[in-house]
Amino acid sequence: MERATASPENIKNPTILIVDDQIDNIQVLTLFLETQGYSVTYALSAKDTLQRLNAIQPDLILLDLFMPDINGLELCKQIKEKPTCHDIPVIFLTASHDERHVITAFEQGAADYMTKPFNAKEVLARAKTHIKLRQKTIELQQAKEQLNIIVTHVQDGLIVIDKTGVIQFVNPAAAQMFKQPVDLLLGEDIGQPLVERHLTQIEILRLNGEVGIAEITVAQTTWNNQPASIICLRDISDRQATEET
């Protein structure tokens, strides 16, 4: 097995789970990966694998295709069915060159496929790539969750409408202003007049149940890769009342 020199990127001490019933294969891969800075753990069977995954969350799984109890294809399916493991990339390692095995591996959720004998540089390159992709996915999901918290709790009403005027997104504040549940507003064709008529204010229902006035601002954006408008509704009832007095 050819040696290579590199170090993992973007993740501190990433963990790789090797699943193989041949301890010699595990020892070779472990020796190489640990010299590259990875933390390595292993399992010799499908049962051991599922037990390990109840205790740890590896950043990558290297999975042998053929094992005596449950083959790698079935094990991959079971791994992907576990909510906590669904996003963990799986790379199949096998001596098989059967195209059907490759196709089935991807159908079961595999991220990649390598044939034996292994090339050290290839193993390292693919491991780094899939670990980095998983980390980016986690970061994007965290950013999405944080943004969702902000949008959900902001007091301004936010509505996104597509170019035909159909509501694609609405936050709870906007739903309250229209006195409608969020799920009923989604898909409604009520947003375009706000854009076409260049309205600056609109009557709304305030949190205290009284009718108030919201200031409207509109900006152009994209939503699901399509042109859209984002409408911001800001309750200015108190400010207006102060100005009138």
Number of C-alpha atoms within 10 A of each C-alpha: 11 9 10 17 10 13 15 19 13 12 13 10 15 18 21 22 24 26 26 25 19 13 13 10 14 20 13 11 18 20 12 19 23 15 14 15 16 21 17 20 16 21 21 17 21 24 12 12 20 16 12 16 16 11 8 13 15 20 23 23 27 23 29 25 25 17 18 11 11 14 15 24 24 14 22 25 16 15 23 18 13 13 8 13 18 15 17 20 22 27 26 25 23 20 13 14 11 8 9 9 16 19 12 13 23 17 13 19 20 22 18 17 19 21 14 10 10 16 14 16 15 13 18 19 13 16 24 21 12 19 24 18 13 17 14 13 13 13 12 12 12 12 12 12 12 12 11 13 11 11 17 17 12 14 15 20 24 22 23 25 28 22 16 12 20 18 22 20 18 22 21 20 23 27 21 17 24 16 15 12 14 16 11 9 21 18 14 13 15 14 21 17 11 17 18 9 8 12 13 13 16 15 14 23 18 18 12 7 11 8 13 18 20 22 17 18 17 18 11 13 14 14 16 8 7 9 13 21 22 23 22 18 24 21 23 14 17 11 10 12 9 9 8 7 5
